[in-house]
Amino acid sequence: MDTRPTLLIKIRDAGDARSWGEFVEIYTPLLYRYFRARGLDDADAADLGQEVMRSVARAIADFDYDPAKGTFRAWLYTVARNKLNSFFRKSARQPKGSGRTTVLNAVNAIADEDADLEAHWELEHRRRMFEWAAEQIRSNYEPHTWQAFERVALKQEDAAAVAADLGIKVGAVYVAKSRITAKLRETIEGVAGEWPELPQPVPGKA
């Protein structure tokens, strides 16, 4: 299978508006969630996401995709983290009562937790890539086929129980899991050039 990061190559062409639009569709929600989780309000998270996108647009032509040197998601994380640090350094210079103090204190409290922040980014990246890829392919499958995949591959339910509940054979459940996982892999690799694994269920969420 061709696992080249095709979208990353396409957006190097400044005139390829369609590919850039797809890139923005995929990564803007990831950036927004990351900045919101770091304490930014809705408007600031959206604005900072746009700043990151502008930085990517300026730098992508020179981005050397070499997994041995580092992944695109790691590079994007560095850009996002640097933008966030700059945002809070600027906020620290705002006059008292500007509304920035509470957020700044919250970020200072976790300033030394870089490993945790990066782990959170990795998790959110994995979830966003799956979310986007699922949106692209879900309509290609019957509802019960998708349910079988989702319940066994994502929610990690027992295959036999899922088969009985959906009124299909156990073998069909495993086929659904295998085929949809393969298609997700193909879809994600076509964008990011890597397979970040399926997101695991969030404790306490169905």
MARFI-981223 format. One line per field, with one value per residue: x, y, z of N, C-alpha, C in turn; residue in one letter. Coordinates in Angstrom, 2 decimals, m for minus. Atoms other than C-alpha are relative to their C-alpha. Example, Ala and Ser with C-alpha at 12.3 -4.5 7.8 and 13.67 -1.06 7.14 Angstrom:
# MARFI-981223
neast (0.89, m0.82)
nnorth (m1.19, m1.19)
nup (0.00, m0.06)
caeast (12.30, 13.67)
canorth (m4.50, m1.06)
caup (7.80, 7.14)
ceast (0.90, m0.77)
cnorth (1.20, 1.09)
cup (0.00, 0.73)
res (A, S)
//
This chain:
# MARFI-981223
neast (0.84, m0.73, 0.24, m0.56, 0.89, 0.42, 0.57, m1.09, m0.69, 0.88, 0.17, m1.18, 0.40, 0.82, 1.19, 0.92, 0.94, 0.80, m0.78, m0.16, 1.28, 0.11, m0.93, 0.61, 1.13, m0.49, m0.85, 0.50, 0.64, m1.03, m0.65, 0.99, 0.16, m1.23, m0.08, 1.07, m0.42, m1.06, 0.60, 0.40, 1.43, 0.38, m0.54, m1.47, m0.37, 0.22, m0.98, m1.33, 0.00, m0.22, m1.42, m0.76, 0.21, m0.79, m1.40, m0.15, 0.05, m1.28, m1.13, 0.20, m0.78, m1.34, 0.08, m0.60, 0.65, m0.90, 0.38, m1.19, m0.35, 1.14, 1.28, 0.66, 0.80, m0.92, m0.36, 1.16, 0.10, m0.99, 0.51, 1.13, m0.52, m0.70, 1.02, 0.65, m0.94, m0.04, 1.28, 0.02, m1.00, 0.65, 1.06, m0.62, m0.31, 1.26, 0.31, 0.86, 1.40, 0.23, 0.69, m0.97, m0.75, 0.41, m0.48, m1.45, m0.36, 0.29, m1.04, m1.23, 0.08, m0.32, m1.10, m1.05, 0.56, m0.10, 0.25, 1.45, 0.61, m0.26, 0.81, 1.36, 0.02, m0.03, 1.32, 0.96, m0.32, 0.52, 1.46, 0.46, m0.23, 1.03, 1.28, 0.08, 0.02, 1.30, 0.95, m0.20, 0.32, 1.12, 1.16, m0.24, 0.32, 1.33, m0.03, m0.34, m1.42, m0.76, 0.22, m0.81, m1.37, m0.13, 0.18, m1.07, m1.32, m0.16, 0.53, m0.59, 1.04, m0.15, 0.48, 1.17, 1.13, 0.36, 0.64, 1.34, 0.81, 0.28, 0.62, m0.90, m0.93, m1.23, m0.98, 0.28, m0.52, m1.44, m0.23, 0.26, m1.13, m1.20, 0.11, 0.11, m1.31, m0.90, 0.38, m0.41, m1.45, m0.31, 0.43, m0.86, m1.35, 0.01, m0.10, m1.09, m1.15, m0.23, 1.21, m0.15, 0.80, 1.35, 0.12, 0.60, 1.18, m0.23, 0.68, 1.21, 0.78, 0.45)
nnorth (m1.21, m1.25, m0.69, m1.35, m1.03, m0.68, m1.32, m0.88, m0.36, m0.84, m1.36, m0.81, m0.79, m1.09, m0.15, 1.13, m0.43, 1.12, 0.76, m0.83, 0.03, 1.28, m0.06, m0.86, 0.75, 1.06, m0.40, m1.11, 0.47, 0.50, m1.15, m0.67, 0.80, m0.08, m1.30, m0.07, 0.82, m0.73, m1.09, m1.15, m0.07, 0.38, m0.91, 0.08, 1.31, m0.07, m0.92, 0.60, 1.05, m0.65, m0.39, 1.21, 0.31, m0.93, 0.43, 1.20, m0.41, m0.61, 0.91, 1.35, 0.24, 0.43, 1.11, 1.22, 1.15, 1.12, 0.58, 0.27, m1.25, m0.47, 0.04, m1.28, m0.35, m0.53, m1.33, m0.85, m0.20, m1.01, m1.30, m0.36, m0.29, m1.28, m1.04, m0.10, m0.66, m1.41, m0.58, m0.27, m1.03, m1.26, m0.21, m0.40, m1.43, m0.74, m0.63, 0.77, m0.20, 0.23, 1.27, 1.02, 0.49, 1.35, 0.96, 0.04, 0.77, 1.41, 0.53, 0.05, 1.14, 1.25, m0.31, 1.01, 1.30, 0.11, 1.37, 0.21, m0.79, 0.68, 1.21, m0.43, m0.33, 1.27, 0.60, m0.79, 0.19, 1.33, m0.07, m0.84, 0.69, 1.02, m0.68, m0.49, 1.14, 0.65, m0.83, 0.20, 1.35, 0.64, 0.17, 1.14, 1.24, 0.13, m0.40, 1.08, 0.30, m1.01, 0.23, 1.16, m0.48, m0.98, 0.63, 0.97, m0.59, m1.21, 0.18, 1.26, 0.90, 1.39, 0.17, 0.88, m0.75, m1.00, 0.72, 0.39, m1.21, m0.55, 1.02, 0.43, 1.04, m0.49, m0.20, m1.28, m1.04, m0.06, m0.53, m1.44, m0.60, 0.06, m0.81, m1.42, m0.41, m0.13, m1.20, m1.14, m0.07, m0.53, m1.40, m0.82, m0.01, m0.85, m1.38, m0.24, 0.84, 0.90, 0.56, m0.28, 0.94, m0.43, m0.55, 0.89, m0.60, m0.90, 0.51, m0.71, m0.40, 1.13)
nup (0.00, 0.04, m1.27, 0.04, m0.56, 1.22, m0.23, m0.38, 1.24, 0.82, m0.51, 0.31, 1.15, m0.51, 0.82, m0.19, m1.04, m0.47, m0.98, m1.20, m0.69, m0.69, m1.11, m1.02, m0.55, m0.87, m1.13, m0.79, m1.24, m0.91, m0.62, m0.86, m1.21, m0.77, m0.65, m1.00, m1.13, m0.69, m0.75, 0.79, 0.27, 1.35, 1.01, 0.02, 0.55, 1.45, 0.57, m0.05, 1.01, 1.29, 0.03, 0.29, 1.41, 0.80, m0.14, 0.81, 1.41, 0.35, m0.19, 0.51, 1.22, m0.39, m0.95, 0.53, m0.63, m0.20, m1.28, m0.82, m0.66, m0.78, 0.69, 0.21, m1.17, m1.00, 0.48, m0.21, m1.44, m0.36, 0.46, m0.87, m1.34, 0.05, 0.10, m1.31, m0.91, 0.38, m0.40, m1.43, m0.31, 0.33, m1.00, m1.26, 0.08, 0.02, m1.29, m0.89, 0.29, 1.42, 0.18, 0.38, m1.15, m0.41, 0.99, m0.08, m1.18, 0.26, 0.86, m0.77, m0.92, 0.70, 0.91, m0.09, 0.34, 1.45, 0.43, m0.05, 1.06, 1.27, 0.02, 0.29, 1.43, 0.74, m0.14, 0.76, 1.41, 0.38, 0.03, 1.10, 1.26, 0.12, 0.17, 1.38, 0.92, m0.13, 0.73, 1.43, 0.50, m0.69, 0.87, 0.89, m0.71, m0.60, m1.42, m0.91, 0.20, m0.74, m1.43, m0.39, m0.09, m1.07, m1.30, m0.27, 0.16, m0.81, m1.35, m0.45, m0.48, 0.42, 1.37, 0.02, m0.53, 1.00, 1.10, m0.44, m0.15, 1.32, 0.82, 1.07, m0.42, m0.63, 1.06, 0.65, m0.90, 0.19, 1.34, m0.09, m0.72, 0.83, 1.20, m0.31, m0.53, 1.15, 0.76, m0.81, 0.10, 1.32, 0.05, m0.86, 0.54, 1.18, m0.44, m0.95, 0.27, m1.13, m0.60, m1.42, m0.78, m0.33, m1.33, m0.98, m0.62, m1.12, m1.19, m0.38, 1.17, 0.80)
caeast (0.00, 1.20, 1.64, 3.09, 1.70, m0.15, m2.10, 1.06, 2.65, m0.36, m0.62, 2.90, 1.27, m0.06, m2.56, m4.18, m7.09, m8.98, m6.19, m5.61, m9.31, m9.19, m6.16, m7.92, m11.01, m8.95, m6.60, m8.51, m10.76, m7.66, m5.97, m9.16, m9.60, m5.97, m6.11, m9.45, m8.02, m5.13, m7.59, m8.24, m11.74, m13.64, m12.50, m8.84, m8.70, m10.14, m7.81, m4.72, m5.71, m5.81, m2.34, m1.03, m2.58, m0.91, 2.42, 1.89, 1.04, 4.29, 6.47, 4.96, 6.85, 10.09, 8.77, 10.87, 8.70, 11.08, 9.62, 13.17, 13.57, 10.11, 6.42, 4.24, 2.03, 5.09, 6.09, 2.56, 2.53, 5.72, 4.18, 1.00, 2.94, 5.13, 2.07, 0.48, 3.60, 3.75, 0.08, 0.57, 3.76, 1.77, m1.10, 1.31, 2.04, m1.66, m2.85, m4.50, m8.22, m7.78, m9.35, m6.15, m4.86, m6.89, m5.99, m2.33, m2.15, m3.74, m1.15, 1.72, 0.51, 1.05, 4.08, 6.36, 4.14, 5.40, 5.27, 1.62, 0.77, 2.41, 0.62, m2.67, m1.83, m1.05, m4.39, m6.37, m4.56, m5.47, m9.09, m9.37, m7.82, m10.23, m13.17, m12.39, m11.67, m14.88, m16.82, m15.32, m16.15, m19.11, m21.74, m20.15, m21.33, m24.67, m25.63, m25.37, m21.92, m20.66, m22.24, m20.49, m17.14, m17.68, m18.82, m16.07, m13.10, m13.73, m15.89, m14.22, m17.47, m17.67, m18.06, m20.55, m22.75, m22.65, m23.54, m26.51, m27.70, m27.48, m28.84, m25.79, m23.15, m20.03, m17.95, m19.67, m18.67, m15.02, m15.22, m16.72, m13.96, m11.21, m12.52, m13.42, m10.15, m8.26, m10.21, m9.62, m5.92, m5.83, m7.71, m5.57, m2.28, m3.29, m3.35, m0.76, 1.52, 1.17, m1.33, m1.83, m3.98, m7.65, m8.61, m9.44, m12.77, m12.87, m13.63, m17.15, m18.30, m20.36)
canorth (0.00, 3.50, 5.17, 8.47, 11.51, 12.57, 15.46, 16.91, 16.83, 18.37, 21.36, 22.38, 23.68, 27.08, 26.92, 23.68, 25.21, 21.94, 20.11, 23.05, 23.12, 19.44, 20.00, 22.82, 20.65, 17.91, 19.86, 22.97, 21.03, 19.36, 22.69, 24.20, 21.35, 21.52, 25.24, 24.97, 22.20, 24.52, 27.09, 29.44, 30.72, 30.05, 33.12, 32.89, 29.17, 29.83, 32.77, 30.86, 27.95, 30.32, 31.59, 28.04, 27.47, 30.59, 29.36, 25.99, 27.67, 29.62, 26.67, 23.62, 24.08, 23.47, 20.70, 17.60, 14.56, 11.97, 9.71, 8.95, 12.62, 13.13, 13.00, 15.79, 15.60, 16.21, 19.18, 20.59, 20.10, 22.16, 24.96, 24.89, 24.81, 27.73, 29.75, 28.98, 30.03, 33.28, 33.90, 33.60, 35.65, 38.39, 37.90, 38.36, 41.87, 42.82, 45.26, 43.72, 43.26, 42.36, 38.96, 37.05, 36.45, 33.34, 31.59, 32.55, 31.15, 27.92, 27.50, 28.38, 25.64, 23.03, 24.60, 21.82, 19.03, 18.97, 15.18, 15.16, 17.91, 16.03, 12.83, 14.73, 16.06, 12.52, 11.29, 14.14, 13.72, 10.03, 10.77, 13.54, 11.46, 8.63, 11.02, 12.58, 9.27, 7.77, 10.71, 9.95, 6.24, 5.58, 6.02, 3.15, 0.59, m0.69, 0.63, m2.80, m3.33, m0.05, m0.80, m4.17, m2.53, 0.29, m1.94, m4.54, m2.46, 0.74, m0.16, m3.58, m5.45, m9.22, m10.21, m13.00, m10.70, m8.02, m10.56, m11.82, m8.29, m7.26, m10.53, m11.39, m14.11, m13.78, m14.16, m11.12, m9.09, m9.98, m9.25, m5.83, m5.09, m6.17, m4.42, m1.13, m1.00, m1.55, 1.21, 3.60, 2.79, 3.49, 6.76, 8.05, 7.00, 8.82, 12.01, 11.65, 8.94, 6.93, 4.82, 6.21, 3.25, 3.37, 5.55, 3.64, 4.16, 7.02, 5.79, 6.67, 7.29, 4.89)
caup (0.00, m0.81, 2.57, 1.36, 3.21, 0.08, 1.59, 3.13, m0.29, m2.00, 0.33, m0.62, m3.78, m2.75, m5.59, m4.44, m2.56, m2.35, m0.53, 1.78, 2.59, 3.47, 5.66, 7.50, 7.95, 9.55, 11.78, 12.87, 15.31, 16.78, 17.41, 18.81, 21.29, 22.33, 23.06, 24.86, 27.04, 27.90, 29.28, 26.39, 25.78, 22.57, 20.67, 21.69, 20.87, 17.41, 16.78, 17.87, 15.68, 12.72, 13.65, 13.61, 10.20, 8.86, 10.21, 8.56, 5.25, 5.37, 6.40, 4.71, 1.45, 3.34, 5.60, 5.03, 5.66, 7.05, 9.76, 10.89, 11.80, 13.22, 12.36, 11.06, 14.14, 16.35, 14.21, 14.37, 18.14, 18.41, 16.37, 18.49, 21.77, 20.71, 19.72, 23.06, 24.97, 23.01, 23.72, 27.46, 27.48, 25.77, 28.23, 31.13, 29.88, 29.81, 32.53, 35.57, 35.12, 31.48, 32.08, 31.30, 34.85, 35.70, 32.47, 32.80, 36.31, 35.14, 32.43, 34.74, 37.09, 34.40, 32.73, 33.94, 32.65, 29.07, 28.89, 29.95, 27.48, 24.65, 25.63, 25.56, 22.09, 20.88, 22.20, 20.68, 17.37, 17.28, 18.07, 15.50, 12.72, 13.46, 13.72, 10.35, 8.60, 9.97, 8.53, 5.12, 4.96, 7.24, 4.53, 2.58, 5.14, 6.34, 9.79, 11.42, 9.90, 11.32, 14.68, 14.77, 14.08, 16.54, 19.39, 18.99, 17.79, 19.76, 22.73, 23.00, 23.53, 23.19, 19.53, 20.23, 22.30, 19.61, 16.92, 18.92, 19.61, 15.95, 14.61, 12.52, 12.59, 14.72, 11.59, 10.10, 13.15, 12.69, 8.97, 9.72, 12.21, 9.81, 6.71, 8.33, 10.27, 7.01, 5.29, 8.16, 8.02, 4.27, 4.70, 7.56, 6.00, 2.84, 4.87, 7.61, 6.24, 9.44, 11.35, 14.87, 16.03, 16.93, 19.88, 23.03, 24.82, 27.30, 30.85, 31.83, 28.27, 26.18)
ceast (0.87, m0.32, 0.64, m0.99, m0.52, m0.57, 1.10, 0.81, m0.84, m0.08, 1.26, m0.26, m0.97, m1.29, m1.02, m0.95, m0.79, 0.74, 0.19, m1.30, m0.20, 0.90, m0.58, m1.15, 0.45, 0.63, m0.52, m0.73, 1.00, 0.66, m0.95, m0.15, 1.23, 0.07, m1.10, 0.38, 1.10, m0.55, m0.44, m1.51, m0.25, 0.67, 1.52, 0.46, m0.14, 1.05, 1.39, 0.11, 0.26, 1.45, 0.88, m0.13, 0.80, 1.48, 0.28, 0.07, 1.34, 1.15, m0.11, 0.83, 1.39, m0.02, 0.50, m0.61, 0.96, m0.30, 1.19, 0.42, m1.13, m1.27, m0.57, m0.76, 0.89, 0.42, m1.14, m0.19, 0.98, m0.46, m1.11, 0.48, 0.70, m0.97, m0.68, 0.89, 0.08, m1.27, 0.01, 1.10, m0.58, m1.07, 0.58, 0.31, m1.26, m0.24, m0.91, m1.45, m0.33, m0.74, 0.93, 0.61, m0.34, 0.54, 1.51, 0.46, m0.21, 1.09, 1.34, 0.03, 0.37, 1.19, 1.08, m0.47, 0.03, m0.34, m1.49, m0.70, 0.20, m0.83, m1.45, m0.14, m0.06, m1.39, m1.03, 0.24, m0.58, m1.51, m0.51, 0.20, m1.05, m1.35, m0.18, m0.11, m1.34, m1.08, 0.08, m0.55, m1.28, m1.19, 0.15, m0.43, m1.44, 0.09, 0.41, 1.47, 0.86, m0.16, 0.85, 1.45, 0.20, m0.04, 1.14, 1.38, 0.23, m0.44, 0.46, m1.03, 0.25, m0.65, m1.27, m1.24, m0.49, m0.73, m1.43, m0.92, m0.40, m0.66, 0.83, 0.95, 1.26, 1.06, m0.18, 0.51, 1.49, 0.37, m0.19, 1.16, 1.23, m0.07, m0.04, 1.31, 0.99, m0.30, 0.37, 1.51, 0.40, m0.31, 0.92, 1.42, 0.10, 0.13, 1.29, 1.23, 0.33, m1.33, 0.11, m0.79, m1.37, m0.03, m0.68, m1.20, 0.39, m0.75, m1.21, m0.85, m0.35, 0.56)
cnorth (1.25, 0.78, 1.38, 0.99, 0.89, 1.39, 1.00, 0.44, 0.97, 1.43, 0.84, 0.89, 1.08, 0.19, m1.10, 0.30, m1.16, m0.80, 0.80, 0.03, m1.29, m0.03, 0.81, m0.72, m1.05, 0.57, 1.17, m0.46, m0.53, 1.15, 0.71, m0.75, 0.11, 1.32, 0.19, m0.79, 0.67, 1.24, 1.20, 0.01, m0.27, 0.86, m0.11, m1.33, m0.01, 0.88, m0.63, m1.15, 0.56, 0.45, m1.20, m0.34, 0.93, m0.37, m1.23, 0.37, 0.59, m1.01, m1.32, m0.30, m0.53, m1.16, m1.28, m1.20, m1.18, m0.57, m0.28, 1.25, 0.53, 0.02, 1.40, 0.41, 0.58, 1.42, 0.98, 0.30, 1.09, 1.39, 0.47, 0.38, 1.35, 1.17, 0.23, 0.73, 1.49, 0.72, 0.35, 0.97, 1.38, 0.33, 0.51, 1.49, 0.85, 0.63, m0.88, 0.34, m0.23, m1.29, m1.14, m0.72, m1.44, m1.05, m0.12, m0.81, m1.48, m0.63, m0.07, m1.21, m1.31, 0.18, m1.07, m1.39, m0.24, m1.41, m0.29, 0.76, m0.67, m1.27, 0.34, 0.34, m1.28, m0.65, 0.74, m0.12, m1.32, 0.04, 0.82, m0.70, m1.09, 0.64, 0.45, m1.17, m0.71, 0.77, m0.26, m1.34, m0.60, m0.28, m1.18, m1.33, 0.03, 0.36, m1.13, m0.40, 0.99, m0.19, m1.15, 0.41, 0.88, m0.67, m0.96, 0.66, 1.19, m0.18, m1.31, m0.92, m1.41, m0.21, m0.85, 0.75, 1.04, m0.66, m0.37, 1.21, 0.57, m1.00, m0.42, m1.06, 0.62, 0.28, 1.34, 1.17, 0.17, 0.55, 1.52, 0.71, 0.07, 0.95, 1.49, 0.52, 0.22, 1.26, 1.26, 0.21, 0.65, 1.49, 0.90, 0.06, 0.88, 1.47, 0.23, m0.86, m0.96, m0.47, 0.16, m0.92, 0.59, 0.60, m0.99, 0.69, 0.85, m0.53, 0.85, 0.46, m1.23, 0.08)
cup (0.00, 1.26, 0.01, 0.60, m1.11, 0.23, 0.37, m1.22, m0.82, 0.50, m0.16, m1.21, 0.48, m0.79, 0.15, 1.15, 0.57, 1.07, 1.27, 0.80, 0.78, 1.22, 1.15, 0.69, 1.01, 1.27, 0.84, 1.27, 1.03, 0.74, 0.97, 1.32, 0.90, 0.75, 1.05, 1.25, 0.81, 0.70, m0.79, m0.20, m1.48, m1.06, m0.10, m0.59, m1.52, m0.67, m0.04, m0.99, m1.38, m0.14, m0.33, m1.47, m0.91, 0.05, m0.84, m1.48, m0.44, m0.01, m0.74, m1.24, 0.32, 0.98, m0.65, 0.70, 0.02, 1.37, 0.92, 0.77, 0.88, m0.82, m0.18, 1.25, 1.11, m0.38, 0.26, 1.48, 0.46, m0.40, 0.93, 1.40, 0.03, m0.10, 1.34, 0.99, m0.30, 0.44, 1.48, 0.43, m0.28, 1.03, 1.30, 0.02, m0.03, 1.38, 0.84, m0.29, m1.45, m0.27, m0.32, 1.21, 0.36, m0.96, 0.09, 1.20, m0.22, m0.85, 0.73, 0.93, m0.67, m0.95, 0.00, m0.40, m1.50, m0.49, m0.02, m1.12, m1.35, m0.12, m0.32, m1.48, m0.83, 0.03, m0.85, m1.50, m0.49, m0.13, m1.18, m1.34, m0.20, m0.29, m1.45, m1.00, 0.04, m0.75, m1.50, m0.49, 0.55, m0.91, m0.96, 0.61, 0.52, 1.48, 0.94, m0.12, 0.77, 1.50, 0.50, 0.18, 1.23, 1.38, 0.35, m0.03, 0.93, 1.45, 0.63, 0.66, m0.54, m1.37, m0.07, 0.50, m1.00, m1.16, 0.35, 0.06, m1.36, m0.95, m1.19, 0.55, 0.61, m1.06, m0.70, 0.84, m0.21, m1.38, m0.01, 0.67, m0.89, m1.18, 0.30, 0.58, m1.13, m0.79, 0.76, m0.11, m1.34, m0.08, 0.80, m0.54, m1.24, 0.33, 0.78, m0.24, 1.12, 0.54, 1.50, 0.94, 0.34, 1.40, 0.93, 0.65, 1.20, 1.22, 0.34, m1.15, m0.81, m1.39)
res (M, D, T, R, P, T, L, L, I, K, I, R, D, A, G, D, A, R, S, W, G, E, F, V, E, I, Y, T, P, L, L, Y, R, Y, F, R, A, R, G, L, D, D, A, D, A, A, D, L, G, Q, E, V, M, R, S, V, A, R, A, I, A, D, F, D, Y, D, P, A, K, G, T, F, R, A, W, L, Y, T, V, A, R, N, K, L, N, S, F, F, R, K, S, A, R, Q, P, K, G, S, G, R, T, T, V, L, N, A, V, N, A, I, A, D, E, D, A, D, L, E, A, H, W, E, L, E, H, R, R, R, M, F, E, W, A, A, E, Q, I, R, S, N, Y, E, P, H, T, W, Q, A, F, E, R, V, A, L, K, Q, E, D, A, A, A, V, A, A, D, L, G, I, K, V, G, A, V, Y, V, A, K, S, R, I, T, A, K, L, R, E, T, I, E, G, V, A, G, E, W, P, E, L, P, Q, P, V, P, G, K, A)
//
